[in-house]
Amino acid sequence: MSGRKLGGGRILGSGKGLAPPTPRTAPRSASPLPPSESAVSMGSVSLSSPVSGSLPDLGQDIGSSISLGAQSKKHAAGSTALVCPICSEEMVTLLQLNRHIDDNHQELPEAEQDEVKTWFDKQVLKAKRFQPLSLINQKLRGLDVFESNASQPSAGPAPVPGKASIESPFDPDDLITRSHWQRPTNHDLCTDPACGKRLSPMNGSINCRHCGRLFCEQHTMYQMKLSRSASHEPVRGYWARVCETCYKSRDGYNDHNGVMVDHMNAFAAIRKHKVERQNLEVSRLEKRLTKLTRLLASPPEKLSSAQNGSILSPVASLTGQKNARKLLEQTVVTWEDDEDVAKCPFCQQEFGSWTFRRHHCRICGRVVCADASTACSSEVRVNIGNTLSRVSTEKVAVGESTDHVPLGVRMCRGCNHTIFSGRDFTTSLLQKPPDQKAYETLRQFERGICQLMPSFHRTLQLETEEKDLRERLAVLEEQKFMVEDMMRSAKGARRFEEAAALSSNMDELDGEIAQLRSKIGHVEQRWEGVYRNA
């Protein structure tokens, strides 16, 4: 059998000829106790009688504006969901809906009861038209589709010592209680509202192991795990045959979200620690850069005077003496010794030739190379103001005109990324990419077109109307010209009766022409209104 989730159940096929024959158990003795309240309610008119008799005084239809409340939005979204028409509570089967109405909505007025019964009768008819279980039963007939309880430990009586134990097939019905079962009679009907079959050896008469109601064989093709007390027990229970309502109303059946474990707090704590450490590193490097720029903007007087007044300063630079700027830069951070570093820490290229020199990062003091292809270090142009209050650590763009004095500061790749990556990202958000600019331009065109569409339609309508009126006017004027010619001919030939008839036609044409010209004048006035509003 395939693996199953915790608390799962099974939809089964027909039970006829499925499992191998089991030994006949002793006939179930009739209980001397009276039937339970659930069994009595099942024998009531609403459930145990046929569908046609269960709703004897049905109304015509449920009005769309009844006070019971219309179907909820869930029912409108999914036509397969069953919703109570009174309280809009979602149900899984018609049987559960019938029980809910009988238990919770008994105090309704008669008119509303008739409307509810009419609606329920329609739902039953719809369910009768679509019953796929019969097709499933035909396909699964002869297959062993019932879940086996062979892996469950049997709790039978302990074997008597000295006697050979006779192995018998394990039957979970012997362990699960039957005290809640409905008693069978000679006129029982299937409890499912959409069925109404008479229970017989042909149709079957099976008690649901969970609720105890009587069903036909077709409507007990479900299986779930039950405890000895016939309650749902998905872990240590036994597979038992149940009805559709018990199968679909068990815990976890409609739980579509699954188990959710929220790790957001742990992730936020880890990320907070890392972000704080990164912010501290950024702040530390920015302070070094600010200190360096301030020293370069206003160097100490002793160093500047010594450098400017000394005649041997160029010679000292040529002989390898450190100049004043390097002394200032080394006061910010201690530089690594060149002899201790044999390779670049970023590209791992060895230092050794005169063309591949060592350089120091002015922010962290590490020895790096200046290879342009790897960009392990680069000269970053930093704005330095004329006064201390105007010292800035912003990078200068190429070709940018500024009042500050640009100065190059060599930085390694790591320090450059740590200091300026956040600012570069913020700047990139302010600069829109070309595709976004093109999209926004198209959106502006779209909004403009949408604003012009009403006036365009009005203009098109006026143009069509004016064209139609002028065409009709041209036809009438042509007819008038022809009638005038015929009148002149009739008067010349002294056909006065024909001339009188043509004169009346002329009057009609003049009236129609005057009406068309008046309509054309109104259209022209509307044109003026369109131009004025535009």
C-alpha positions in Angstrom: 0.0 0.0 0.0 1.1 3.6 -0.6 2.3 5.8 2.2 -0.4 7.9 3.9 -0.3 11.1 5.9 -1.3 11.3 9.5 -5.0 11.2 10.0 -5.7 10.2 6.4 -8.6 8.2 5.1 -9.5 6.2 2.0 -12.2 6.4 -0.6 -13.1 2.8 -1.5 -14.9 1.0 -4.3 -17.7 -1.5 -4.0 -17.4 -4.0 -1.2 -18.9 -6.9 -3.1 -16.2 -9.5 -3.9 -13.3 -7.3 -2.8 -11.6 -8.9 0.1 -11.2 -12.7 0.5 -14.0 -14.4 2.3 -13.7 -14.3 6.1 -15.2 -16.7 8.6 -18.7 -16.0 9.5 -19.0 -14.4 12.9 -21.8 -15.1 15.3 -25.0 -13.3 14.4 -25.4 -10.0 16.2 -27.9 -10.3 18.9 -30.6 -7.6 19.0 -29.9 -5.3 21.8 -32.7 -5.1 24.4 -31.9 -1.4 24.9 -34.0 1.1 23.0 -32.3 2.9 20.1 -30.3 6.0 20.9 -31.4 9.5 20.2 -29.3 9.7 17.1 -31.0 6.5 15.8 -34.4 7.9 16.6 -33.6 11.1 14.8 -32.4 9.1 11.9 -35.8 7.4 11.8 -37.6 10.8 11.7 -39.3 12.2 8.7 -36.4 14.3 7.6 -33.9 11.5 7.1 -35.3 8.0 7.2 -38.2 8.6 4.8 -37.8 8.9 1.0 -36.8 12.2 -0.4 -40.2 12.8 -2.0 -41.9 12.2 1.3 -39.3 14.0 3.5 -40.3 17.3 2.0 -44.1 17.1 1.5 -45.0 20.7 1.6 -42.3 22.4 -0.5 -42.6 26.0 -1.7 -41.9 27.2 -5.2 -38.5 28.6 -4.9 -36.1 30.5 -2.6 -36.4 34.2 -3.3 -33.3 36.1 -4.0 -34.2 38.6 -1.3 -35.4 36.4 1.6 -34.4 37.1 5.1 -32.6 33.8 5.4 -29.6 35.2 3.6 -28.2 34.4 0.2 -25.4 32.0 -0.6 -22.1 33.2 0.7 -19.2 34.3 -1.5 -17.5 31.0 -1.0 -20.5 29.2 -2.6 -20.4 31.7 -5.5 -16.7 31.0 -6.0 -16.9 27.3 -5.9 -20.2 25.6 -6.9 -19.2 22.3 -5.2 -19.2 23.8 -1.7 -22.3 23.3 0.4 -23.3 26.4 2.5 -26.2 26.7 4.9 -28.7 29.2 3.4 -29.5 30.5 6.8 -26.2 31.0 8.7 -23.8 30.6 5.7 -21.8 27.9 7.5 -19.9 25.6 5.2 -20.8 21.9 5.1 -19.2 18.9 3.4 -22.2 16.7 2.6 -25.9 17.0 2.2 -26.4 14.7 5.2 -24.4 17.0 7.4 -26.3 20.0 6.1 -29.6 18.2 6.8 -28.5 17.5 10.4 -27.4 21.1 10.8 -30.7 22.5 9.7 -32.7 20.0 11.9 -30.5 20.8 15.0 -29.9 24.5 14.7 -32.7 26.0 12.7 -35.9 24.4 14.0 -37.5 27.7 15.2 -38.0 29.3 11.8 -41.4 30.6 10.6 -43.3 28.3 8.3 -42.8 30.4 5.2 -39.0 30.3 5.7 -39.1 26.6 6.4 -40.9 26.0 3.1 -38.2 28.0 1.3 -35.4 26.1 3.0 -37.0 22.8 2.2 -37.4 23.8 -1.5 -33.8 24.8 -1.7 -32.6 21.6 0.0 -34.8 19.5 -2.4 -33.1 21.2 -5.4 -29.7 20.4 -3.9 -30.7 16.8 -3.5 -31.8 16.6 -7.2 -28.5 18.1 -8.3 -26.6 15.5 -6.2 -28.7 12.7 -7.8 -27.7 13.8 -11.3 -24.0 13.6 -10.5 -23.1 10.5 -8.5 -19.6 9.3 -9.6 -19.4 6.6 -6.9 -21.4 4.2 -9.1 -18.9 4.4 -11.9 -16.0 4.0 -9.4 -17.7 0.9 -7.9 -17.9 -0.7 -11.4 -14.2 -0.1 -12.1 -13.0 -1.2 -8.6 -15.2 -4.3 -8.4 -13.1 -7.3 -7.7 -10.1 -5.3 -6.4 -8.8 -5.4 -2.9 -9.2 -1.7 -2.1 -9.9 -1.9 1.6 -6.9 -1.0 3.8 -5.6 -4.0 5.7 -5.3 -4.0 9.5 -2.6 -6.8 9.4 0.0 -4.4 10.8 -2.1 -3.5 13.8 -1.6 -5.5 17.0 -4.6 -7.6 17.7 -6.0 -7.5 21.2 -7.6 -10.8 21.3 -7.7 -13.2 24.3 -4.4 -14.7 25.5 -3.8 -18.2 24.2 -4.3 -21.0 26.7 -1.1 -22.8 27.5 -0.9 -26.4 26.3 -3.4 -25.8 23.4 -2.4 -25.1 19.9 -3.5 -21.6 19.0 -5.7 -21.4 16.0 -4.9 -18.3 13.9 -8.1 -16.5 12.8 -8.3 -13.4 10.5 -8.1 -10.1 12.3 -11.5 -8.3 12.3 -11.5 -4.7 13.6 -15.3 -4.8 14.0 -14.8 -7.1 17.0 -12.7 -4.4 18.7 -14.7 -1.2 17.8 -17.8 -0.7 19.9 -21.3 -1.2 18.4 -23.4 0.3 21.2 -24.2 3.3 19.1 -25.3 1.4 15.9 -28.8 1.9 14.6 -31.0 -1.1 14.8 -32.0 -2.6 11.4 -35.7 -3.0 10.6 -37.7 -4.3 7.6 -38.3 -0.8 6.1 -35.0 0.9 6.5 -33.8 3.4 3.9 -30.3 4.7 3.2 -29.6 7.7 5.4 -27.9 9.7 2.6 -30.4 12.3 1.4 -29.4 11.9 -2.2 -29.9 8.1 -2.2 -33.1 7.0 -0.5 -32.6 3.3 -1.5 -34.4 0.6 0.5 -31.8 -1.4 2.4 -31.8 -5.0 1.3 -29.3 -7.8 0.7 -29.0 -6.5 -2.9 -28.3 -2.9 -2.0 -26.6 -3.7 1.3 -27.4 -2.6 4.9 -24.2 -1.4 6.5 -23.7 0.6 9.7 -21.2 3.4 9.7 -18.6 2.4 12.3 -18.3 6.1 13.4 -21.8 7.5 13.6 -23.7 4.1 13.6 -26.3 5.1 10.9 -27.5 2.7 8.3 -26.4 3.2 4.7 -26.4 1.3 1.5 -23.2 -0.3 0.3 -22.5 2.5 -2.2 -22.4 5.2 0.4 -20.1 3.5 2.8 -17.1 3.3 0.4 -14.9 5.3 2.8 -12.4 4.2 5.4 -10.6 5.9 8.3 -8.9 5.0 11.5 -11.1 4.6 14.6 -10.4 3.8 18.2 -12.2 1.2 20.3 -14.8 3.8 21.2 -15.5 4.6 17.6 -13.8 8.0 17.7 -11.3 9.3 15.2 -7.8 8.1 16.1 -5.4 8.6 13.2 -2.3 7.2 15.0 -3.3 4.0 17.0 -6.7 3.4 15.4 -8.0 0.6 13.2 -9.1 1.0 9.6 -12.9 0.9 9.6 -15.7 1.5 7.1 -17.5 4.8 7.5 -19.9 7.0 5.6 -19.0 10.0 3.5 -20.1 12.6 6.1 -17.9 11.1 8.8 -15.0 10.7 6.4 -15.2 14.4 5.3 -15.9 15.9 8.7 -13.0 14.4 10.5 -10.2 16.6 11.9 -7.8 17.7 9.3 -9.8 16.9 6.2 -10.4 20.6 5.2 -7.1 21.8 6.5 -5.4 22.8 3.2 -2.7 25.0 4.7 -0.7 22.2 6.4 1.8 22.7 9.2 3.5 26.0 9.3 6.6 26.8 11.4 7.5 30.5 11.7 11.3 31.0 11.6 11.1 34.7 11.1 12.1 35.7 14.6 15.2 33.5 14.5 16.1 34.8 11.1 15.6 38.4 12.2 17.8 37.8 15.3 20.6 36.3 13.2 20.3 39.0 10.5 20.2 41.8 13.1 23.5 40.6 14.6 25.1 40.5 11.2 23.7 43.9 10.1 24.9 45.5 13.3 28.4 44.2 12.8 28.4 45.4 9.3 27.2 48.8 10.3 29.9 49.0 12.9 32.5 48.2 10.2 31.1 50.8 7.8 31.2 53.4 10.6 34.7 52.5 11.5 36.0 52.8 7.9 34.1 56.0 7.3 35.7 57.6 10.4 39.1 56.6 9.1 38.3 58.2 5.7 36.9 61.3 7.3 40.1 61.6 9.5 42.3 61.1 6.4 40.5 63.7 4.3 40.6 66.3 7.2 44.4 65.7 7.5 44.9 66.1 3.8 42.7 69.2 3.7 44.5 71.0 6.5 47.9 69.3 7.2 49.9 70.2 10.3 52.0 73.3 10.0 55.3 71.5 10.9 55.0 69.0 8.2 53.9 71.5 5.5 56.6 74.0 6.4 59.3 71.3 6.6 58.2 70.0 3.2 58.0 73.4 1.5 61.2 74.9 3.1 63.5 72.0 2.8 65.9 72.1 -0.3 66.6 68.4 -0.1 62.9 67.3 -0.2 63.1 66.1 -3.8 66.3 64.3 -3.2 64.8 62.6 -0.1 61.9 61.4 -2.2 64.2 59.9 -4.8 66.2 58.1 -2.1 63.2 56.4 -0.7 62.5 58.7 2.2 58.8 58.9 3.1 57.2 62.2 2.1 54.9 64.2 4.2 51.6 62.9 2.7 52.6 59.3 3.4 53.4 60.2 7.0 50.0 61.7 7.3 48.3 58.7 5.8 50.2 56.3 8.1 48.9 58.3 11.2 45.4 57.1 10.3 46.1 53.4 10.2 49.3 51.3 10.5 50.5 49.9 7.2 51.5 46.3 6.7 55.2 45.6 6.0 56.0 45.0 2.3 58.3 42.1 3.1 55.6 40.2 5.0 53.2 40.1 2.0 54.3 38.0 -1.0 50.9 37.8 -2.8 48.0 40.1 -3.3 45.2 39.0 -0.9 42.5 39.4 -3.6 44.0 38.1 -6.9 46.8 36.0 -5.4 49.4 37.3 -7.8 53.0 37.3 -6.5 54.9 40.5 -6.0 58.4 40.4 -7.3 58.9 42.4 -10.5 59.3 46.1 -10.8 56.2 46.3 -13.0 54.0 44.6 -10.4 54.4 46.9 -7.4 53.0 46.8 -3.9 50.4 49.4 -2.8 48.9 50.1 0.5 45.2 50.7 1.2 44.9 54.0 3.0 41.8 52.8 5.0 42.8 49.4 6.2 46.6 49.4 5.6 46.8 46.1 3.7 49.2 45.5 0.9 47.4 45.1 -2.4 48.2 45.3 -6.1 47.1 48.0 -8.6 46.2 45.7 -11.5 43.5 47.3 -13.6 42.2 44.0 -14.8 41.4 42.7 -11.3 40.6 46.1 -9.7 42.1 45.0 -6.4 42.8 48.6 -5.6 42.0 51.9 -7.2 42.3 55.7 -6.8 38.9 56.9 -5.4 38.3 60.6 -6.0 37.0 62.2 -2.8 35.6 65.7 -2.3 37.7 67.8 0.1 36.3 71.2 1.1 38.3 74.3 1.7 37.2 74.3 5.4 37.0 71.6 7.9 33.2 71.9 8.1 32.8 71.1 4.5 34.8 67.9 4.4 32.8 65.3 2.5 33.4 61.6 1.9 31.3 61.4 -1.3 32.8 60.1 -4.5 33.1 62.5 -7.4 31.7 61.5 -10.8 33.8 62.0 -13.9 33.2 65.4 -15.4 31.2 66.7 -12.4 31.7 70.4 -11.6 31.9 71.0 -7.9 33.2 73.6 -5.5 35.2 71.0 -3.6 38.8 70.0 -4.4 38.9 66.4 -5.6 41.7 64.3 -4.2 42.6 60.7 -5.0 42.7 58.2 -2.1 43.8 54.6 -2.8 41.4 52.0 -1.5 41.3 48.3 -1.7 38.3 46.5 -3.2 36.9 45.5 0.2 37.1 49.0 1.8 35.6 50.6 -1.3 32.7 48.2 -1.3 32.1 48.5 2.4 32.0 52.3 2.4 30.3 53.1 -0.8 28.1 50.1 -1.6 25.1 51.3 0.4 25.3 54.8 -1.1 25.7 53.4 -4.6 22.7 51.3 -4.1 20.6 54.3 -2.9 21.8 56.3 -5.9 20.9 53.5 -8.3 17.4 53.4 -7.0 17.0 57.1 -7.8 18.2 56.6 -11.3 15.5 54.9 -13.5 16.7 52.4 -16.0 15.9 53.0 -19.7 13.2 50.3 -19.9 11.4 51.8 -16.9 11.5 55.3 -18.4 10.1 53.9 -21.7 7.4 52.1 -19.7 6.4 55.3 -17.9 6.3 57.2 -21.1 4.0 54.6 -22.6 1.8 54.8 -19.5 1.6 58.6 -19.9 0.6 58.2 -23.5 -2.0 55.6 -22.4 -3.5 58.0 -19.8 -3.6 60.8 -22.4 -5.4 58.6 -24.9 -7.9 57.5 -22.3 -8.6 61.1 -21.5 -9.1 61.9 -25.1 -11.2 58.9 -25.9 -14.6 60.4 -24.8 -14.1 63.5 -26.9 -12.9 61.4 -29.8 -16.0 59.3 -29.7 -18.2 62.4 -29.5 -16.4 63.9 -32.5 -16.7 60.7 -34.5 -20.4 60.5 -33.7 -21.0 64.1 -34.7 -19.0 63.6 -37.9 -21.0 60.6 -38.9 -24.3 62.3 -38.0 -23.4 65.4 -40.0 -22.3 63.4 -43.0 -25.6 61.4 -43.0 -27.6 64.6 -42.8 -25.7 66.3 -45.6 -26.1 63.3 -47.9 -29.8 63.2 -47.3 -30.0 67.0 -47.9 -28.1 66.6 -51.2 -30.6 63.9 -52.3 -33.6 66.0 -51.5 -32.2 69.0 -53.3 -31.6 66.9 -56.3 -35.2 65.7 -56.1 -36.4 69.3 -55.8 -34.5 70.3 -58.9 -36.1 67.4 -60.8 -39.6 68.3 -59.6 -39.1 72.0 -60.6 -38.1 70.9 -64.1 -41.1 68.7 -64.3 -43.4 71.6 -63.2 -42.0 73.9 -65.8 -42.6 71.2 -68.4 -46.2 70.6 -67.2 -47.0 74.3 -67.2 -45.6 74.7 -70.7 -47.7 71.8 -72.0 -50.8 73.1 -70.1 -51.1 70.0 -67.9 -52.5 71.9 -64.9 -53.6 68.8 -62.9 -50.1 67.4 -63.1 -48.6 70.8 -62.2 -50.9 70.9 -59.1 -49.7 67.5 -57.9 -46.1 68.4 -58.5 -46.6 71.6 -56.5 -47.8 69.6 -53.5 -44.7 67.4 -53.8 -42.6 70.5 -54.0 -44.1 71.8 -50.7 -43.3 68.4 -49.0 -39.7 68.5 -50.2 -39.3 72.1 -49.0 -40.5 71.1 -45.5 -38.1 68.1 -45.4 -35.2 70.3 -46.6 -35.9 72.9 -43.9 -36.0 70.2 -41.2 -32.6 68.8 -42.4 -31.0 72.2 -42.5 -32.3 72.8 -39.0 -30.7 69.5 -37.8 -27.5 70.4 -39.5 -27.5 73.7 -37.6 -27.9 71.9 -34.3 -25.0 69.6 -35.2 -22.8 72.6 -36.0 -23.7 74.1 -32.6 -22.6 70.8 -31.0 -19.3 71.0 -32.9 -18.7 74.4 -31.3 -19.3 72.9 -27.8 -16.8 70.1 -28.5 -14.1 72.6 -29.7 -14.9 74.8 -26.7 -14.5 71.9 -24.2 -11.3 70.7 -25.8 
